[in-house]
Amino acid sequence: MSSNAIAAEKRQQIVEVAYGLFKRAGFHATGIDRIIAEAGVAKMTMYRHFPSKDGLIVEVLEWRARRFGRQLDQLAEAAITPKQKIATIFDWYERWFEGPDFHGCLFQHAIAEFGARDHPVFKAASRQKADLQRRMRRILEGVMPRKRADGVASALLMLIEGSTLLAQMGQGEAAIRDARQAALGLLAKATTPP
């Protein structure tokens, strides 16, 4: 294995270990020394790849956002109609809420812990939320005008974010059921001709 491949593998190992720690304990509560110890890397290796903790956090958020995007792309390929595509997003959230490793939304946590809008971590988390909203808007543009699709996508994002918070409070099953029902009602109303 080349030295570049080894370095890339170590970098990815650090990202994945940090992701696990951040989602369970939070960003501020997880120290660099703990990440180094659990990743089994030298301090010098850590700082060569990530000179700052904020840089590591941004990389973790971007890595998780790419993974999430790929998962949604795969689900969307299987669905045919816009309504089915939106329903698959809610299905994804339902499976996530029921999973043993659900600790709430990493991006919501990042926005809460790094509240300054100009902070790189806040920006990275906000990009993921904006991307989800854009994805839903693009799906909806197949059955409604762009302006209406913008409004419906915003409402769907609010339903998803609210149900995620309720799931973290232990109400996931009811939250996603109610969010899905509200989303389907919203879609039916938005796609009905005036």
Backbone bond lengths (Angstrom), bond angles and torsions (degrees), N, CA, C in turn:
res aa  C-N    CA-C-N  psi(-1)  N-CA   C-N-CA  omega(-1)  CA-C   N-CA-C  phi
1 M - - - 1.453 - - 1.525 108.45 -
2 S 1.327 117.02 135.78 1.460 121.38 -178.11 1.532 110.46 -71.74
3 S 1.322 114.83 161.33 1.470 118.84 179.65 1.525 110.92 -65.03
4 N 1.350 117.72 -32.15 1.473 120.51 176.86 1.523 110.82 -66.06
5 A 1.335 116.25 -40.48 1.465 120.10 179.29 1.524 110.60 -66.70
6 I 1.320 116.89 -39.57 1.468 121.11 178.24 1.526 109.88 -64.29
7 A 1.334 116.03 -43.97 1.468 120.14 179.67 1.535 110.38 -63.32
8 A 1.333 117.19 -42.05 1.467 120.64 179.18 1.524 110.46 -64.37
9 E 1.327 116.30 -38.67 1.466 120.79 178.74 1.531 110.78 -65.09
10 K 1.320 117.48 -42.71 1.478 121.66 178.14 1.525 110.43 -63.86
11 R 1.331 115.85 -42.59 1.465 120.48 179.86 1.529 109.63 -60.28
12 Q 1.331 115.97 -46.24 1.459 120.24 -179.57 1.525 110.95 -64.66
13 Q 1.316 116.33 -37.56 1.470 121.02 177.91 1.533 110.19 -60.93
14 I 1.310 116.94 -43.53 1.464 121.37 178.24 1.529 110.23 -62.08
15 V 1.323 117.01 -44.73 1.467 121.83 -179.65 1.525 110.26 -60.27
16 E 1.325 117.40 -46.60 1.465 120.29 -176.87 1.525 112.38 -68.91
17 V 1.321 116.94 -38.15 1.469 119.72 176.86 1.531 109.51 -66.15
18 A 1.331 116.43 -45.38 1.467 120.09 179.09 1.523 110.97 -61.36
19 Y 1.312 117.09 -40.23 1.472 121.18 177.47 1.525 110.88 -56.85
20 G 1.324 116.96 -48.82 1.463 120.59 179.61 1.514 112.54 -60.69
21 L 1.314 116.21 -41.74 1.464 120.38 179.92 1.530 111.66 -70.06
22 F 1.325 116.48 -44.46 1.464 119.94 -179.20 1.522 111.57 -62.23
23 K 1.329 117.22 -41.30 1.466 117.96 -176.49 1.526 111.78 -71.50
24 R 1.328 117.61 -26.92 1.467 119.77 -179.88 1.532 112.50 -88.68
25 A 1.336 116.99 -39.61 1.459 119.57 -172.52 1.526 114.53 -110.83
26 G 1.313 117.40 -17.25 1.459 120.25 -176.61 1.516 111.06 102.13
27 F 1.306 115.64 167.63 1.461 121.36 -176.25 1.524 111.92 -78.41
28 H 1.326 116.72 -51.75 1.463 119.59 -177.12 1.526 111.87 -69.59
29 A 1.324 117.03 -31.40 1.469 120.64 -177.37 1.524 112.98 -78.00
30 T 1.320 117.26 -12.33 1.470 121.06 -179.73 1.519 109.45 -100.45
31 G 1.315 115.75 115.17 1.457 120.39 -179.01 1.523 112.18 -87.37
32 I 1.311 114.73 157.65 1.470 121.33 178.56 1.524 110.62 -60.93
33 D 1.322 117.97 -39.32 1.468 120.09 -179.25 1.529 111.24 -60.71
34 R 1.323 116.87 -37.22 1.470 119.81 178.37 1.531 110.65 -67.20
35 I 1.319 116.37 -41.25 1.468 120.18 178.49 1.529 109.49 -62.65
36 I 1.326 116.85 -45.01 1.469 121.55 179.20 1.525 110.11 -58.76
37 A 1.331 115.90 -46.51 1.472 120.06 -178.27 1.522 111.37 -63.91
38 E 1.325 117.53 -46.64 1.461 120.18 -176.90 1.521 112.67 -73.01
39 A 1.332 116.80 -28.29 1.468 120.05 177.48 1.527 110.85 -80.81
40 G 1.334 116.20 -17.11 1.461 119.84 -179.92 1.517 112.84 67.09
41 V 1.327 115.84 39.20 1.468 120.35 178.93 1.531 109.34 -119.33
42 A 1.296 115.10 161.00 1.463 120.83 176.62 1.531 109.35 -77.43
43 K 1.328 115.39 153.60 1.469 120.14 177.99 1.523 111.18 -55.99
44 M 1.320 115.00 -40.86 1.462 119.80 -178.85 1.545 110.49 -62.55
45 T 1.322 116.24 -38.73 1.469 120.41 178.31 1.521 109.97 -63.61
46 M 1.321 115.89 -45.19 1.470 120.31 179.18 1.518 110.34 -57.72
47 Y 1.317 117.29 -51.39 1.456 120.61 -174.38 1.529 112.94 -73.64
48 R 1.315 117.43 -21.92 1.471 119.88 174.46 1.542 108.79 -68.76
49 H 1.327 116.22 -40.70 1.464 120.15 -179.81 1.527 112.14 -81.76
50 F 1.320 116.46 -37.93 1.471 121.45 -175.48 1.526 109.37 -136.01
51 P 1.332 116.92 91.95 1.469 120.07 -179.17 1.529 113.65 -62.82
52 S 1.345 116.90 -21.84 1.462 119.31 179.11 1.529 109.82 -135.45
53 K 1.303 115.44 154.24 1.463 120.54 177.09 1.530 110.42 -65.00
54 D 1.340 116.39 -38.71 1.465 119.22 178.65 1.529 110.74 -60.25
55 G 1.329 116.98 -39.29 1.465 120.79 177.66 1.520 111.43 -62.57
56 L 1.322 116.66 -39.46 1.463 121.23 177.01 1.529 110.10 -65.20
57 I 1.313 116.89 -44.27 1.466 120.49 -179.60 1.528 110.22 -61.14
58 V 1.316 117.09 -44.92 1.466 120.91 178.76 1.532 109.86 -59.97
59 E 1.327 117.35 -43.96 1.469 121.02 178.92 1.529 111.13 -61.97
60 V 1.328 117.18 -42.06 1.467 121.29 178.25 1.529 110.01 -61.57
61 L 1.324 117.06 -45.67 1.464 120.62 -179.82 1.532 111.10 -63.87
62 E 1.323 116.69 -42.05 1.468 119.67 179.85 1.523 111.04 -66.80
63 W 1.336 117.41 -39.49 1.465 121.74 177.18 1.532 109.86 -61.78
64 R 1.329 116.82 -45.88 1.468 120.64 -179.13 1.527 110.50 -66.66
65 A 1.324 117.53 -37.95 1.468 120.88 178.58 1.529 110.55 -64.13
66 R 1.327 117.59 -41.37 1.470 120.08 177.84 1.530 111.01 -63.48
67 R 1.333 116.64 -42.86 1.475 120.89 177.81 1.523 110.95 -60.12
68 F 1.319 116.25 -46.04 1.460 121.85 179.58 1.534 110.34 -61.73
69 G 1.320 116.59 -44.66 1.462 121.37 178.85 1.524 111.88 -59.58
70 R 1.328 116.90 -43.19 1.471 120.62 177.86 1.525 110.93 -63.31
71 Q 1.327 116.41 -40.04 1.466 120.08 178.95 1.532 110.48 -62.95
72 L 1.324 116.63 -43.93 1.465 119.99 179.11 1.525 111.25 -66.28
73 D 1.327 117.03 -38.32 1.466 120.39 177.98 1.525 110.77 -60.49
74 Q 1.330 116.82 -43.29 1.473 120.63 179.06 1.526 110.91 -63.40
75 L 1.315 116.71 -42.73 1.463 120.03 178.97 1.528 111.45 -64.95
76 A 1.328 116.12 -41.74 1.467 120.52 -177.92 1.524 111.35 -64.98
77 E 1.335 117.26 -32.88 1.464 120.49 179.14 1.525 111.16 -62.86
78 A 1.316 117.17 -34.53 1.463 121.33 -177.55 1.530 111.98 -77.21
79 A 1.312 117.62 -26.14 1.463 121.33 -178.62 1.528 109.64 -87.89
80 I 1.318 115.77 150.20 1.465 119.83 -175.28 1.526 111.76 -102.20
81 T 1.319 117.32 -54.94 1.465 120.35 -175.32 1.531 110.47 -89.57
82 P 1.328 117.13 158.78 1.467 119.76 175.63 1.533 112.26 -55.83
83 K 1.326 116.46 -40.50 1.470 119.77 178.83 1.531 110.39 -60.50
84 Q 1.325 117.38 -42.87 1.467 121.10 178.21 1.532 111.08 -65.40
85 K 1.325 116.24 -38.89 1.468 120.14 -179.97 1.536 110.32 -63.42
86 I 1.325 117.02 -43.68 1.465 120.98 177.82 1.528 109.52 -65.19
87 A 1.325 116.89 -41.94 1.471 120.31 179.12 1.521 111.57 -60.32
88 T 1.341 117.67 -35.08 1.470 119.67 179.40 1.529 111.46 -66.65
89 I 1.321 116.57 -30.22 1.469 119.37 176.61 1.528 109.49 -65.98
90 F 1.315 116.35 -44.95 1.465 120.02 177.71 1.529 110.55 -65.36
91 D 1.330 118.00 -35.36 1.474 121.50 175.79 1.530 110.61 -61.44
92 W 1.343 115.67 -41.87 1.469 120.01 179.04 1.529 109.55 -59.08
93 Y 1.320 115.88 -46.96 1.468 119.97 -179.86 1.526 110.93 -62.37
94 E 1.310 118.07 -40.45 1.459 120.64 178.93 1.528 110.89 -60.01
95 R 1.337 117.02 -46.43 1.476 119.94 178.20 1.530 111.02 -61.68
96 W 1.316 115.50 -40.03 1.466 120.09 -179.56 1.526 110.26 -64.24
97 F 1.326 117.84 -46.75 1.463 121.59 -179.88 1.527 111.47 -58.77
98 E 1.324 116.86 -35.90 1.464 121.51 -176.85 1.530 112.77 -82.62
99 G 1.323 116.74 -11.43 1.465 120.90 -176.68 1.516 112.59 -71.09
100 P 1.330 116.91 151.05 1.463 120.55 -178.58 1.528 113.62 -69.00
101 D 1.331 116.55 -16.06 1.464 120.33 -176.41 1.532 112.40 -104.25
102 F 1.338 117.10 20.35 1.461 120.39 179.70 1.526 109.44 -77.37
103 H 1.324 116.11 122.89 1.471 122.32 178.76 1.524 110.77 -129.45
104 G 1.321 117.17 23.90 1.448 119.91 -175.27 1.520 110.10 88.05
105 C 1.299 115.91 -179.71 1.461 121.80 -175.66 1.524 111.09 -88.96
106 L 1.319 115.45 120.37 1.464 121.67 179.25 1.529 111.01 -57.65
107 F 1.332 116.41 -36.52 1.463 120.76 -177.96 1.533 110.98 -72.94
108 Q 1.327 117.02 -38.80 1.472 119.76 174.12 1.521 110.05 -61.80
109 H 1.327 116.30 -41.74 1.465 120.41 179.60 1.524 110.57 -63.04
110 A 1.327 116.09 -41.80 1.469 119.97 -179.49 1.530 110.44 -63.04
111 I 1.323 116.58 -43.11 1.470 119.87 179.27 1.530 110.16 -62.94
112 A 1.335 116.65 -39.20 1.464 120.26 179.23 1.528 111.99 -68.94
113 E 1.329 117.36 -41.26 1.466 119.93 -176.88 1.523 113.23 -78.86
114 F 1.323 117.74 -26.23 1.467 122.13 -178.75 1.517 107.83 -122.89
115 G 1.327 116.42 73.80 1.455 122.36 -170.89 1.515 116.81 -72.51
116 A 1.322 118.69 -13.61 1.466 119.87 -179.37 1.526 109.55 -74.67
117 R 1.308 116.72 121.90 1.468 121.07 -173.98 1.522 113.71 -62.28
118 D 1.319 117.75 -22.09 1.466 119.66 179.82 1.532 112.45 -92.47
119 H 1.326 117.37 1.01 1.469 120.68 178.97 1.524 109.40 -73.76
120 P 1.331 118.76 137.41 1.471 121.18 -178.57 1.534 113.57 -57.66
121 V 1.326 118.17 -34.50 1.465 120.63 179.32 1.528 109.81 -69.30
122 F 1.317 116.84 -44.49 1.472 120.85 177.17 1.524 110.04 -58.50
123 K 1.330 116.41 -44.31 1.464 120.85 -179.67 1.522 111.45 -62.97
124 A 1.326 117.84 -42.01 1.473 121.09 -179.92 1.525 110.64 -63.84
125 A 1.316 117.04 -42.93 1.468 120.79 179.12 1.529 110.68 -66.66
126 S 1.312 116.51 -40.76 1.467 120.82 179.44 1.527 111.47 -64.81
127 R 1.344 116.84 -35.51 1.468 120.07 178.07 1.527 110.98 -61.27
128 Q 1.324 117.35 -38.84 1.461 120.22 -179.98 1.528 110.23 -64.70
129 K 1.311 117.29 -43.65 1.464 120.98 179.41 1.527 110.39 -64.64
130 A 1.325 116.85 -42.25 1.466 120.94 178.56 1.530 110.55 -64.61
131 D 1.338 117.24 -36.39 1.462 120.69 178.83 1.536 110.61 -65.20
132 L 1.321 117.37 -42.63 1.463 119.99 177.88 1.530 110.08 -61.53
133 Q 1.306 116.66 -43.63 1.463 120.43 178.86 1.534 110.60 -62.63
134 R 1.341 117.44 -42.69 1.468 121.42 178.18 1.528 111.67 -62.05
135 R 1.341 115.70 -42.42 1.467 119.91 178.98 1.526 110.38 -58.46
136 M 1.316 115.93 -45.96 1.462 119.07 -179.11 1.525 111.12 -67.28
137 R 1.331 116.93 -38.77 1.461 120.24 177.79 1.531 110.90 -61.36
138 R 1.344 116.95 -43.96 1.473 120.24 179.25 1.527 111.30 -61.64
139 I 1.322 116.19 -39.40 1.468 119.98 176.97 1.526 109.99 -61.82
140 L 1.320 116.26 -45.47 1.461 121.42 -175.36 1.522 113.34 -71.60
141 E 1.331 117.10 -25.39 1.461 120.13 -179.99 1.531 111.73 -63.77
142 G 1.332 116.52 -14.36 1.460 119.56 175.94 1.519 113.07 -73.78
143 V 1.338 116.79 -16.39 1.473 119.38 -176.43 1.525 113.87 -130.63
144 M 1.321 117.54 3.13 1.473 119.58 179.82 1.524 109.54 -157.55
145 P 1.334 117.23 160.43 1.467 120.80 178.28 1.536 111.04 -61.46
146 R 1.320 115.50 153.79 1.473 121.50 -175.59 1.526 112.54 -55.89
147 K 1.308 118.48 -43.76 1.467 120.64 -177.70 1.527 110.46 -61.50
148 R 1.335 116.74 -43.65 1.456 120.09 178.28 1.527 109.31 -67.16
149 A 1.328 117.17 -40.58 1.464 121.05 178.96 1.530 110.97 -60.15
150 D 1.341 116.55 -37.91 1.476 120.67 177.21 1.524 110.57 -59.87
151 G 1.325 116.07 -48.28 1.465 120.54 -178.42 1.520 112.59 -65.32
152 V 1.323 116.49 -42.36 1.469 119.89 -179.80 1.528 110.10 -67.59
153 A 1.331 117.04 -41.17 1.472 120.06 178.55 1.530 110.67 -61.85
154 S 1.325 117.50 -39.11 1.473 120.65 176.61 1.522 110.80 -62.25
155 A 1.318 116.16 -43.95 1.469 119.93 179.63 1.533 111.01 -65.45
156 L 1.322 116.87 -39.57 1.474 120.06 178.31 1.527 110.42 -64.19
157 L 1.335 116.70 -40.24 1.467 119.98 177.77 1.529 110.33 -61.94
158 M 1.328 116.96 -40.92 1.469 119.80 177.95 1.528 111.11 -62.98
159 L 1.318 116.78 -39.99 1.469 120.10 177.64 1.526 111.00 -63.17
160 I 1.314 116.59 -43.53 1.467 120.74 179.90 1.524 110.74 -65.21
161 E 1.319 116.63 -47.14 1.469 120.24 -177.89 1.523 111.04 -65.06
162 G 1.316 116.92 -41.14 1.460 120.02 178.23 1.514 111.94 -65.48
163 S 1.324 116.91 -42.20 1.468 118.95 179.61 1.526 110.81 -67.18
164 T 1.327 117.25 -32.03 1.466 120.47 177.12 1.523 110.64 -64.82
165 L 1.311 116.73 -42.90 1.462 120.55 177.55 1.529 110.57 -63.43
166 L 1.327 117.18 -44.59 1.464 120.41 178.33 1.530 111.20 -63.79
167 A 1.316 117.05 -36.23 1.471 120.36 177.14 1.523 110.27 -63.22
168 Q 1.309 116.92 -38.77 1.467 120.25 177.86 1.524 110.51 -65.80
169 M 1.316 116.78 -25.73 1.468 121.60 178.08 1.530 111.44 -87.09
170 G 1.348 117.00 4.77 1.457 121.05 177.10 1.516 114.98 92.23
171 Q 1.330 116.73 13.67 1.461 120.81 -177.74 1.528 111.58 -116.44
172 G 1.323 117.03 32.63 1.457 121.82 -172.79 1.511 115.02 -60.27
173 E 1.318 117.55 -45.29 1.468 120.33 -175.92 1.530 111.20 -61.43
174 A 1.311 116.99 -49.99 1.470 120.59 179.60 1.528 110.76 -67.67
175 A 1.326 116.93 -38.38 1.464 120.78 -176.93 1.524 111.35 -63.26
176 I 1.325 117.32 -47.17 1.465 118.79 -177.29 1.522 110.54 -72.95
177 R 1.311 117.93 -33.88 1.472 120.94 176.68 1.531 109.59 -61.56
178 D 1.325 116.35 -48.74 1.463 120.59 -178.94 1.524 111.57 -67.66
179 A 1.343 116.88 -38.29 1.467 120.75 178.97 1.526 110.30 -65.16
180 R 1.334 116.62 -43.04 1.469 120.39 178.81 1.531 110.25 -62.04
181 Q 1.324 116.60 -44.97 1.463 120.70 -179.59 1.532 110.30 -61.51
182 A 1.324 116.85 -44.40 1.464 120.61 178.70 1.530 110.69 -64.44
183 A 1.333 117.09 -39.72 1.464 121.35 179.88 1.527 111.18 -64.15
184 L 1.327 116.46 -44.69 1.462 119.86 179.74 1.529 111.29 -65.06
185 G 1.331 116.39 -37.82 1.465 120.11 176.07 1.519 111.29 -64.56
186 L 1.308 115.72 -42.48 1.465 121.49 178.35 1.531 110.56 -62.46
187 L 1.329 116.60 -43.89 1.465 120.42 178.83 1.519 111.37 -64.29
188 A 1.319 116.98 -41.88 1.461 120.26 179.43 1.520 110.81 -61.93
189 K 1.316 116.41 -43.38 1.468 120.18 -179.84 1.530 110.55 -68.02
190 A 1.329 116.64 -41.31 1.471 120.39 -176.18 1.529 112.87 -71.34
191 T 1.327 116.97 -23.98 1.468 119.54 -178.93 1.521 113.00 -99.26
192 T 1.323 117.27 -1.57 1.464 120.65 177.15 1.526 108.18 -80.42
193 P 1.318 116.48 128.32 1.476 118.30 179.40 1.535 110.93 -62.21
194 P 1.344 117.40 144.74 1.477 120.42 -179.62 1.501 112.60 -65.84
